[in-house]
């Protein structure tokens, strides 16, 4: 019986996946122009079947397609295999990497797609591409339906033409991919709303609470406090719903409660815990607070040393203004959250450092830095250093490895350290070393008052030697400032 149930569930999952995939138009050279010409707005993914990023994007893309096809007006999502039937089309649109996404209008390419790569973000981004940047709310019914959305909306109420209206429409154009805008000029809507010449940010009903107003009126002077700044400051409220596509909105110092955040299946339970975080956020305004779904942020929890967030109560972690990481070790409660946040701000907590074991021997030509010895090996070494941030699985890093060892051997008698750190297994000062790909290489001067500088030169041995010779605090013993070997004295 149990085996049969598993088979039924598996078949159901397969059916849903296939159904979602069918919502994505599969285009080739022969039908690309004809099919796209039938759609006012379309998003096209140019991909290769072997591409890992494409494989990860496909299910998210399919879910978004299923949602957007039912919009009014609908948005079509399509895909083109650049290795088979769509080779010519991919060449036509200068596709050089995978996946490449482009927005088309009436069959003509309009712009590159630079939005999120998960389903909710794709939906929101593409909805912003359809129609005017601000929807006109002509009737009370339009207005009430607009406020009934499950997201923050910004509405401009204008009894007459004003500078504020012009600024509002400019802000809507600039922020259409981030925020939903609407505006009203009709007397019946203005009377119903109780506003005449105002811009108001409305929070969705699911996020309304007793700790903050459900709407906020813009009262700033545009020249001193822009409408865009007002929206950004108020968009997430006291405790935002932090998701993969908006993490950059939440600045340090930051405290996040991770639990089952689900406003579709369990809005009441989601708000039960969020309301407790709200109570603390109301008291401690100098910190950014948020809640995040623990399943969506498994990788981030791993970065805090948490393999799995057990139980129903939130797990809490945070970062101070310098980006140092902290984990609340006590069980979630309002009092414990207050204490944790205050102690983090006051510097009373020991920061969590993700780290491999400190090497027992570290006197080789290339020094090994890990999370727990980075300060000693790099930051406080009082020596120049060239540091490689690498990933074990990275092909370019593997190719660089023997060159890096040879470089370390060549410079072993110089006052310069050649260092490597596995960036997938260790923490480092991310405010000083911004690592977005592998390998990333930085030059760190011995003088701590000078900031580390990203190395963007060649990857050959002589390129590194020449760079170090030029930038070393003290001239090298074996090379002049131009990187030429010095003649040995007889």
C-alpha positions in Angstrom: 0.0 0.0 0.0 2.8 2.4 1.0 4.7 1.5 -2.2 1.7 2.3 -4.3 1.3 5.6 -2.6 4.9 6.6 -3.3 4.4 5.7 -7.0 1.3 7.8 -7.2 3.0 10.8 -5.6 6.0 10.4 -7.9 3.8 10.3 -10.9 2.0 13.4 -9.7 5.3 15.3 -9.3 6.4 14.2 -12.8 3.0 15.3 -14.2 3.2 18.7 -12.6 6.8 19.2 -13.8 5.8 18.3 -17.4 2.7 20.5 -17.2 4.9 23.4 -16.1 7.4 22.8 -18.8 4.7 22.8 -21.4 3.9 26.4 -20.5 7.3 27.4 -21.9 7.3 27.9 -25.7 10.0 25.6 -27.3 11.2 27.6 -30.3 13.5 26.8 -33.2 15.0 28.6 -36.2 11.9 27.7 -38.3 9.2 29.1 -36.0 11.0 31.7 -33.8 9.9 34.9 -35.7 6.4 33.6 -36.5 5.6 32.6 -32.9 7.1 35.6 -31.1 5.4 38.0 -33.5 2.1 36.8 -32.0 3.0 38.0 -28.5 3.1 41.6 -27.3 5.7 40.8 -24.6 7.9 37.7 -24.3 11.0 36.6 -22.4 13.3 34.2 -24.3 15.9 32.0 -22.7 18.8 31.0 -25.0 20.4 27.9 -23.5 22.6 24.8 -24.0 21.4 21.5 -22.6 24.7 20.8 -20.9 24.8 24.2 -19.1 24.5 23.8 -15.3 23.1 27.3 -14.8 20.5 26.6 -17.4 19.5 23.3 -15.7 19.0 25.2 -12.4 17.0 28.0 -14.1 14.7 25.7 -16.1 12.3 24.7 -13.3 12.0 28.3 -12.0 11.4 29.5 -15.5 8.7 26.9 -16.1 6.8 27.9 -12.9 7.0 31.6 -13.9 5.6 30.7 -17.3 2.6 29.0 -15.8 1.8 32.1 -13.8 2.4 34.8 -16.5 0.4 33.0 -19.2 -2.8 33.8 -17.2 -2.0 37.5 -16.8 -4.0 40.2 -18.6 -2.2 40.9 -20.8 -0.3 37.7 -20.8 3.5 37.4 -20.9 5.0 34.5 -22.9 8.1 32.7 -21.8 10.1 30.8 -24.5 13.3 28.9 -24.8 15.8 28.3 -27.7 18.3 25.4 -27.7 21.4 27.0 -29.2 23.1 23.6 -29.8 20.4 22.1 -32.0 17.4 23.7 -33.7 18.1 27.3 -32.7 21.7 27.7 -33.8 21.0 30.4 -36.4 18.7 32.3 -34.1 21.3 32.4 -31.3 23.9 33.7 -33.8 21.4 36.3 -35.0 21.0 37.7 -31.4 24.8 37.4 -30.6 24.3 34.9 -27.8 27.8 34.1 -26.4 27.0 32.6 -23.0 24.4 30.5 -21.4 21.8 31.1 -20.3 21.2 34.5 -22.1 17.7 36.0 -21.5 16.2 38.8 -23.7 12.9 40.6 -23.7 11.0 40.8 -27.0 8.0 43.0 -27.9 5.9 42.0 -30.9 8.7 39.8 -32.1 11.5 42.4 -31.9 14.2 42.3 -29.3 13.6 45.1 -26.8 16.3 44.7 -24.1 18.5 42.4 -22.1 16.9 40.7 -19.1 18.9 41.6 -16.0 16.3 40.5 -13.4 16.1 37.7 -10.8 16.6 34.0 -11.7 13.9 32.5 -9.5 10.2 32.2 -10.3 8.8 34.9 -8.0 11.4 37.4 -9.2 10.9 36.5 -12.8 7.1 37.0 -12.5 7.5 40.4 -10.7 10.1 41.6 -13.2 8.2 40.7 -16.3 4.9 42.1 -15.0 6.6 45.4 -14.7 7.5 45.3 -18.4 3.8 45.2 -19.5 1.8 48.4 -20.0 2.5 51.8 -18.4 4.8 52.1 -15.3 1.8 53.3 -13.2 -1.7 51.9 -13.6 -4.5 54.5 -13.7 -7.1 53.8 -11.1 -10.2 55.3 -12.7 -12.9 53.9 -10.3 -13.3 53.0 -6.7 -13.5 49.4 -7.7 -10.1 49.8 -9.5 -8.7 51.4 -6.4 -9.9 48.8 -4.0 -8.8 45.9 -6.2 -5.3 47.5 -6.4 -5.0 47.7 -2.7 -6.0 44.1 -2.4 -2.7 42.9 -4.0 -0.4 40.6 -2.0 2.5 43.1 -2.3 3.4 46.6 -1.4 1.8 49.2 -3.7 2.5 52.9 -4.1 -0.4 55.2 -5.1 -0.3 58.8 -6.2 -3.4 60.8 -5.6 -3.5 64.0 -7.7 -6.4 66.5 -7.8 -4.4 68.7 -10.2 -1.2 68.7 -12.2 1.7 69.3 -9.8 5.4 68.9 -9.6 4.8 66.0 -7.2 2.8 64.2 -10.0 5.8 64.6 -12.3 8.2 63.3 -9.7 5.9 60.4 -9.0 5.7 59.3 -12.7 9.5 59.6 -13.0 10.0 57.4 -10.0 7.5 54.9 -11.4 9.5 54.7 -14.6 12.7 54.2 -12.8 11.4 51.6 -10.2 8.8 49.8 -12.3 10.8 46.5 -12.0 10.9 46.7 -8.2 7.6 48.3 -7.1 3.9 48.3 -8.2 2.6 51.8 -8.9 -0.9 53.2 -9.4 -2.3 56.7 -9.6 -5.8 58.3 -9.4 -7.2 61.7 -10.4 -10.9 61.0 -10.4 -12.9 62.8 -7.7 -14.7 59.6 -6.5 -11.4 57.8 -5.9 -9.8 60.8 -4.2 -12.9 61.1 -1.9 -12.9 57.4 -1.1 -9.2 57.4 -0.3 -9.2 60.6 1.6 -6.1 62.0 -0.2 -5.9 64.9 -2.7 -2.2 65.6 -3.6 -0.3 62.9 -1.9 1.8 59.8 -2.5 1.0 56.9 -0.2 2.8 53.5 0.3 0.3 50.8 1.2 1.4 47.5 2.9 -0.5 44.3 1.8 -3.2 43.0 4.2 -1.1 39.9 5.0 1.7 42.1 6.4 -0.4 44.6 8.4 0.2 44.6 12.1 -0.2 46.6 15.3 3.4 47.7 15.5 3.4 50.0 12.4 1.0 51.9 10.2 -0.5 50.0 7.3 0.1 53.0 5.0 2.8 55.7 5.0 2.3 59.2 3.4 5.2 60.8 1.6 5.8 64.2 3.3 9.3 64.9 2.0 10.8 67.7 0.0 11.8 66.0 -3.3 15.1 67.8 -3.4 16.0 66.9 0.2 14.3 63.5 0.4 13.5 61.9 -2.9 10.4 59.8 -3.5 12.7 56.9 -4.5 14.5 57.1 -1.1 11.1 57.3 0.7 9.9 54.1 -1.0 13.1 52.2 -0.3 13.1 53.3 3.4 9.5 52.1 3.9 9.1 49.3 1.5 9.9 46.4 3.8 8.6 48.0 7.0 10.0 47.1 10.4 10.5 43.4 9.5 10.8 42.6 5.9 10.2 39.3 4.1 13.7 38.5 3.0 13.9 36.4 -0.2 16.6 35.4 -2.7 15.7 38.2 -5.1 15.7 41.1 -2.5 18.6 40.2 -0.2 20.5 43.4 -1.2 17.7 45.5 0.3 18.7 44.4 3.8 21.8 46.2 5.1 24.0 45.4 8.1 23.6 45.4 11.0 21.0 42.8 10.3 19.2 40.2 12.4 17.2 37.4 10.6 14.7 34.9 12.0 14.7 31.7 9.9 11.6 29.5 10.0 8.8 28.2 7.8 7.8 31.4 6.1 4.8 30.5 3.9 2.1 33.1 3.2 0.3 30.8 0.9 -0.3 27.7 3.1 0.2 29.2 6.6 -0.1 32.9 6.7 -1.3 32.9 10.3 1.6 30.8 11.5 4.0 32.9 9.5 2.8 36.1 11.1 2.7 34.5 14.6 6.5 34.5 14.6 7.0 37.7 12.5 4.9 39.6 15.0 7.3 38.7 17.8 10.2 39.9 15.8 8.2 43.1 15.0 7.9 43.8 18.7 11.7 43.7 19.1 12.2 45.7 15.9 10.0 48.5 17.2 12.3 48.8 20.2 15.6 48.5 18.4 15.4 50.7 15.3 19.2 50.9 14.7 19.1 47.3 13.4 17.6 45.9 10.2 15.2 43.0 11.0 13.9 40.4 8.6 12.4 36.9 8.4 13.4 34.3 5.9 12.2 30.9 4.9 14.7 28.4 6.4 14.4 26.0 3.4 15.1 28.8 0.9 18.2 29.8 2.8 19.7 26.5 3.7 23.0 27.6 2.1 23.1 30.8 4.2 22.3 28.9 7.4 25.3 26.6 6.5 27.4 29.7 6.4 26.5 30.2 10.0 27.4 26.6 10.9 23.8 25.5 11.0 23.3 22.3 9.0 19.5 22.2 9.5 17.0 24.4 11.4 15.1 21.9 13.5 11.7 22.5 15.2 9.0 25.1 14.6 10.6 28.0 16.5 12.8 30.4 14.5 16.6 30.1 14.4 18.2 33.5 14.7 21.5 34.8 13.1 22.8 38.2 12.4 25.7 40.4 11.1 27.1 43.5 12.7 28.0 46.6 10.8 31.4 45.1 9.9 29.8 41.9 8.5 30.9 39.7 11.4 28.5 36.8 11.8 26.7 35.8 15.0 24.2 33.0 16.0 21.7 33.2 18.8 22.4 30.1 20.9 19.4 30.4 23.1 15.8 29.3 22.2 13.8 31.8 20.4 11.8 34.3 22.6 11.2 38.0 22.6 13.5 38.5 25.6 16.3 36.4 24.1 16.0 38.2 20.8 16.4 41.6 22.5 19.4 40.4 24.5 21.1 38.8 21.5 20.6 42.0 19.4 21.8 44.3 22.1 24.9 42.1 22.8 25.7 42.0 19.1 25.5 45.8 18.8 27.7 46.2 22.0 30.3 43.8 20.7 29.7 41.3 23.6 29.3 38.2 21.4 32.0 36.0 19.9 31.7 36.0 16.1 31.1 32.8 14.3 33.9 32.1 11.8 33.5 29.4 9.2 36.8 27.7 9.0 38.8 24.6 8.1 41.3 23.4 10.6 44.4 25.6 11.0 47.2 23.9 9.2 49.8 22.3 11.6 52.5 23.2 9.1 52.4 26.4 7.2 55.9 27.2 6.2 55.7 26.1 2.5 56.1 28.4 -0.5 52.4 29.1 -0.5 50.8 29.9 2.9 47.4 28.4 3.5 44.8 30.8 5.1 41.6 29.6 6.7 38.9 31.4 8.5 40.5 31.2 11.9 44.0 32.2 10.9 43.2 34.8 8.1 43.8 37.7 10.5 47.2 36.3 11.5 48.4 35.1 8.1 47.1 38.1 6.1 45.6 41.0 7.9 48.1 41.4 10.8 51.2 39.9 9.1 52.9 43.2 8.4 54.0 41.7 5.1 52.9 42.2 1.5 50.7 39.4 0.3 49.2 38.2 -3.0 46.1 36.1 -2.0 44.1 33.7 -4.2 40.5 33.0 -3.3 39.7 29.7 -5.0 37.1 26.9 -5.1 38.3 23.2 -5.3 35.9 22.4 -8.2 36.9 25.5 -10.3 38.7 24.5 -13.5 40.6 27.8 -13.8 41.8 27.5 -10.2 43.1 24.0 -10.9 44.9 25.3 -13.9 46.4 28.1 -11.8 47.5 25.8 -8.9 50.9 24.7 -10.2 51.7 28.3 -11.3 50.8 29.6 -7.8 53.1 27.0 -6.2 55.9 28.0 -8.6 55.4 31.7 -7.8 55.6 30.9 -4.1 58.8 29.0 -4.6 60.3 31.8 -6.7 59.5 34.5 -4.0 60.2 32.4 -0.9 63.2 34.5 0.1 61.3 37.8 -0.5 59.4 39.8 2.0 56.1 38.9 0.3 53.6 36.1 1.1 51.9 34.1 -1.6 48.6 32.9 0.0 45.7 30.8 -1.0 42.3 30.3 0.7 39.4 27.9 -0.1 36.6 30.4 -0.3 33.9 27.7 -0.2 35.0 26.5 3.2 36.2 29.6 5.0 35.2 33.1 6.0 37.3 36.2 5.4 36.8 40.0 5.8 34.3 40.4 2.9 34.1 44.2 3.3 37.8 44.3 2.2 37.8 41.4 -0.2 34.9 41.2 -2.6 34.9 37.8 -4.1 32.3 37.1 -6.8 34.0 34.4 -8.9 36.9 32.1 -8.8 39.8 32.5 -8.8 39.8 36.0 -7.4 43.2 37.5 -6.5 44.0 40.4 -4.3 47.2 42.3 -3.5 47.4 43.3 0.2 50.2 45.9 1.1 52.1 45.5 4.3 50.9 48.9 5.5 47.5 48.3 7.1 46.3 51.8 6.2 46.3 50.8 2.6 43.3 48.9 1.3 43.7 45.6 -0.6 43.5 45.9 -4.4 42.0 43.4 -6.8 44.5 41.9 -9.2 43.3 41.9 -12.8 46.5 41.1 -14.7 47.6 38.0 -16.6 47.8 34.5 -15.2 51.3 33.5 -16.4 54.1 33.2 -13.9 56.0 36.2 -15.3 52.8 38.3 -15.0 52.6 37.7 -11.3 56.3 38.2 -10.7 56.3 41.5 -12.6 53.2 42.7 -10.7 54.7 41.9 -7.3 58.1 43.5 -8.2 56.3 46.7 -9.2 54.0 46.9 -6.1 56.1 45.5 -3.3 56.6 47.8 -0.4 60.4 47.1 -0.5 62.1 46.4 -3.8 62.6 42.7 -4.3 66.0 41.2 -3.8 65.9 39.2 -7.1 64.0 41.6 -9.4 64.0 45.3 -10.1 60.8 47.4 -10.2 60.2 46.4 -13.8 60.2 42.7 -13.0 63.6 42.1 -14.6 66.0 39.7 -12.8 68.9 41.4 -11.0 72.4 40.4 -12.0 74.1 38.4 -9.3 77.2 40.1 -8.0 80.5 38.2 -8.6 
